């Protein structure tokens, strides 16, 4: 027995040493082979260790982590603030693992090893068409704080002045939106905050399908600078289509307009004769308060007071604002009318033939045209002739 006991003790010691060696390997492995930099499962020593968390601000962004150290399996929240508003967050990583973005814009990492948080930015690029969502090329690229380009009725039937952009949609038989997925946001909240952006659905004539959207910007909430508007639209029925467009918008205290010389001939067609006094106004349909031409405030219309020439026509040289459309009003008198509230005044108001006319151009440059009572020209130095068709009284009686 004196020999047996020492032998048994040696056997038990050997077994204990082997068991300790087995559990010591359980927590091994590559710390970057698992999400968050996992150094093993939670049965080993990781549960008793505190891991460091490193995150450093970089060019164009600031980063904040709610903890500088954490135990195995603990969750940390990462917040990234982009300071270069021409860039966006392309990825956030904990060691080699990409983190998904939460609904509030933060990121979450589960810590299983010493962890370094890194951020990659990417440049915004203009996207004018995607997934059947199309940005209208006639939309303004520069808007003015405190001004507007029109108004709309809000859900409470209030008239609201705003900057409005037209977005066209080619979605077949889609009648509703997925509000949870549809999002309109601005890269620089100090220029155009998200709460200044809203949209309305435009339906096709039958009232069933979506034809597009009016995107509204509240002019009282914006400030000078530039920002990128990212607009993600998601349909809510049918095939549930979606499209994301991205547009750079500049907010300024004024807009400098460019003009070109154009010639417009008006043939009065016997409704005004040689020597008659006429007042002709060219109204800028795209006029915006706060716009300037050669350093001077732009006008909403250009007025001519003339006598009809011997051929029953008049020729007008116009400083035409590039990219704008004009309506034309003619009144047979020496002074402009206040209201067309009598038959006599209505008979003195002369109406141009409202049939469509094309005066040349191309699909690449656009067309010179008179359509729906609006003159739109794209070619400098053009001469166009328009013909009076009837009086205001005749057209409305």
SULBEL-V612902 format. One line per field, one symbol per residue. burial: # if it has 16 or more other C-alpha atoms within 10 Angstrom, else .. A space follows every 10 residues. Layout:
burial->???
This chain:
burial->.......... .......... ......#... ##.####### #..###...# #.###....# #.###...## ###.##.### ##..#####. .########. .....##### #########. #..#....## ..###....# .########. .#........ #########. #..####... .#######.. ####.####. ###.....## #########. ####.##### ######.... ########## ##.##.#.#. .###.####. ###...#### ####..#### ##.....#.# ....####.. .####....# ##.####### ###..#.... ....###### ###...#... ......#### ..#######. ...#.#.### ###....
